[in-house]
Amino acid sequence: MADIKSYQMLIDGAWVDASDGGTFDSVNPTTGQIWSRVPEATEADVNRAVETAHHAFTKGPWSKLTPTERGKHLRKLGDLLAEHSEVLGRTESVDTGKMLKETRWQAKYIAEFFHFFAGCADKVSGETLPIDKPDMFVFTKREPLGVVAAVVPWNSQLFLVAVKLGPALAAGNTVVLKASEHASAAMLEFGKLIELAGIPPGVVNIVTGHGEPCGRALTGHPLVARVSFTGGPNAARHVLENVKRNFAEVSLELGGKSPFIVFDDANIESAVNASIAGIFGATGQSCVAGSRLYLHEDIADEFLERMTALTRQIVLGDPLADDTQMGPLCTVGQLENIQREVAYAQEQGAAVLAGGKQPEGMGGLFFEPTIIECPRQDLRIVDTELFGPVLSVQRFKTEEEVLALANDSEHGLAAGIFTQNSARSLRMANSVQAGIVWVNTYRVVSPIAEFGGVKGSGYGRESGFQAIYDYTRPKTIWINTSDEPMANPFVMR
């Protein structure tokens, strides 16, 4: 028990326990052992966090700062994130099983997102309107919304905090962050940087807990003006029910089952490496994982021979170790679901080309990097997001055929296209139903580029300059410039 680390929530600038003392445990997926204990927020705790954020927005110092001053705090927060990337990355790796090499680098790079939005803070502007009425000067200004509820999943949580918190604060809002119940520690470690950045108490609050009551109370709170949610579709449906009570604006990012399309003229070495990175990076626990591989029939055999050979060489192990290339899954539920789906795919006629099971002699929540060739599009595994290292493969003959296969999905977050034909790449990029399309590359992001999906992958965009406008609303102001009195309203001219 002495080795179990206890965390607290951040409310009104103070670190606090749940009001009723409730907690839940977090398991290190590499060892299967409990390593930390986190508060289980009550509805009263959530209410206090939202009321604190509302006070900071309406009466606190945050609402009185200029946009340039807000930007300075965000820049400082980014600097601190880079300085503490080792601690943050290590905490996230222990809590989620993600590779330390990735989490440490990601924490450092995410500083750029805060720097970007720091620069955006005083670039938000309205416009003057060429109005069709004489003697009227009409203009718009952008105003912050108020309290933002940001619900963040366990995977890539620091990145997702940055793309929500950055534009929200730059625009002048205050925020209540809800950490995932599966892995809260990295976000709570990040919360320690808020005060160091000079951000006033109550501007950023962090609560921890499950969907009930924590998530429900937060997203349905009457003082919440906007909900930014990243997670699964089932939880998103509850969010949409909750916001019926407060009419909050909503953005949803709900994951995907992204097609990765390789034509016969592609650079095979590059495409193989990109596909491996796209599906086995982060143990496949990425919303943009390229988990549907479509190969032109002329190069499919060569491609799969190369890919399966590299896949079998991937080193599984402790994510903190330098020689490890893939860590464990985050939760027992993921592991059990993947085992069921792989077994069912085989019953439906799919062939396992690599992996397909837990590695022998290893504890923890490990699953081998897996490649499954599917004879038909209607196999359940083809359009079921597994959130793990499982790749479904199909072959195609024509551009029209593969476009139809790629779009035959309830998801629409990302897509990858590998071809040396520039005209084809543009045709495909324009026609594939996805919010992000990578051509001859995969899984790259930037604070400058917008991010989001279509169809069942949600709506709304994060990152990019436009994101800051999503955390504001326009106000239209009319000014009569004439000295003449207004006409009698009952005399029509």
Number of C-alpha atoms within 10 A of each C-alpha: 7 6 8 13 14 15 19 21 28 24 24 22 20 13 15 16 21 21 13 12 11 13 18 15 19 24 22 22 26 25 16 15 13 16 19 21 18 25 24 25 27 22 19 15 23 28 18 15 26 31 20 24 30 24 20 25 23 15 11 17 15 23 19 14 12 12 21 16 16 24 26 19 23 30 23 20 25 27 19 18 25 19 14 16 21 18 17 25 25 22 23 28 27 26 24 29 33 30 28 24 18 17 27 21 15 18 27 21 18 24 25 20 24 28 21 24 32 28 19 21 26 16 15 17 12 14 12 12 13 10 12 7 9 9 13 15 16 16 17 16 15 17 18 23 22 25 31 32 30 24 25 24 20 23 21 21 22 24 18 21 20 22 24 27 26 28 30 29 28 30 30 27 28 31 30 30 26 29 26 22 21 20 29 30 28 23 25 22 17 20 19 13 18 23 15 13 18 14 21 17 20 27 29 28 27 25 31 32 25 17 17 12 15 22 26 19 19 31 34 23 23 16 19 26 23 26 26 25 25 24 20 18 16 9 15 18 10 15 23 18 12 19 22 11 12 15 16 24 16 19 20 26 25 25 25 32 27 30 34 28 29 28 27 16 13 18 14 20 12 12 24 18 15 21 26 22 17 26 29 27 23 26 28 24 23 21 23 26 36 30 34 28 23 23 23 21 17 14 16 20 13 11 18 19 12 15 21 18 11 13 20 13 10 15 14 19 21 23 24 18 12 11 11 16 19 25 30 29 25 30 19 14 10 16 20 11 14 21 15 11 16 24 15 15 20 17 11 16 13 20 18 19 16 20 18 21 17 16 14 9 5 13 14 22 23 25 25 25 28 22 25 24 21 23 15 14 16 11 18 15 25 25 20 16 21 23 25 27 29 29 27 26 25 21 22 19 13 11 15 10 11 23 20 12 17 24 17 15 19 14 25 28 28 29 30 32 25 25 19 15 11 10 10 15 19 12 12 21 19 11 13 22 25 24 20 21 22 16 18 18 16 23 20 9 10 14 21 15 15 18 20 23 24 21 16 17 25 25 17 18 21 25 24 19 20 16 23 26 17 20 26 21 13 16 11 14 11 12 10 13 10 11 7 8 6 8 9 8 7 6 6 6 6
